[in-house]
Amino acid sequence: MTIQDIPALNASLNALATVLLTAGFILIKTGHKEAHRKVMISACVVSAVFLVGYVGHKILVRGVHTPFGGEGTIRTVYYVMLFTHIILAMAIAYLVPRTFLLAIKGEFERHKAWAKWTFPIWYYVSITGVLVYFFLYQWWPAARNAPNVESNVNSNVERRKSSG
């Protein structure tokens, strides 16, 4: 695995989280509490692994963002989506553990009240996380001849290994 593979892996983790969230929602609505519990624990683990991968990738590329190659209306759509994704992802960093902790403590009425807010926000963040990946890397990547930060980081790492 190379540094260039991490965004695709992170998008896959977000997609899996979306599937798990969907399953968890259906399970609780149909009264399958134990299955809901297991699926939601899995969703939390997958999202935590995503967060580690995302932060790790940002550290490896020294915080440099990936440029968006789209223009015109799609650029506006992308940045509105990205802005809402980032703001709500910050909220999720608090909401998910809080909602999860209420369930662990057996405070199910409070858990349910918090989940009414947490679930749709977490769902949106997971879906838009996948969309951000596709916008940046598949549908509208920056010009192919533009400097690639990730390739430069990999080159620097390889040079250090060979010199040292």
Secondary structure, 3 states (H helix, E strand, C coil): CCHHHHHHHHHHHHHHHHHHHHHHHHHHHCCCHHHHHHHHHHHHHHHHHHHHHHHHHHHHCCCCCCCECCCCHHHHHHHHHHHHHHHHHHHHHHHHHHHHHHHHCCCHHHHHHHHHHHHHHHHHHHHHHHHHHHHHHHHCECCCCCCCHHHHHHHHHHHHHHHC
